[in-house]
Amino acid sequence: MALPSRSARRLTLTATAGTALVCALGLASAPANAASVETWDKVAQCESTGNWQIDTGNGYYGGLQISLATWNAFGGQAYAAYPHQATKKQQILIAEKILAGQGAGAWGCAPGTGLSTDKAKPYPDGNDLTGDGKADLVALESDGSITAADGTGNGFSNYHKIATGFGAHVNADRLN
């Protein structure tokens, strides 16, 4: 199995010794205007004390304090009538569009949060199991257990078994 080229900016993850099969998760390059869930949480902490369902009556709604006009202009109506009625993930998905269209200056709390410098996708291609905006790893071990590891953006940490009992008869070829 050939690995994707570096010019394609994809990284295929392979397992360490003893791992029988790996679910290879791709890490695509992030768009120029994007931010991780961790960064959006910092913005929300400043904007609304982290309350994603807040409506204080000031004309701004939800964790990221988005006006109704901006919410509608960037497609928020697909999720909810008002930002505070949408889930955290839905608010972040619309905020990503606002960030791409208006820049980090759309939020008064952007300075100091990393919003203008964080280029990570908040929900990268379904490979983010923990919701932190970084792709995670899942591997089927030769003993039949499944191990997961949290993506750090630079590798993986917090390796832990998440399931057992999948049989030890799995035999995988060495991945190159």
Salt bridges, closest charged atoms under 4 A:
GLU38 OE1 - LYS134 NZ 3.54
ASP41 OD1 - LYS88 NZ 2.85
ASP55 OD2 - HIS84 NE2 3.83
ASP125 OD1 - LYS121 NZ 3.40
ASP143 OD2 - LYS161 NZ 3.12
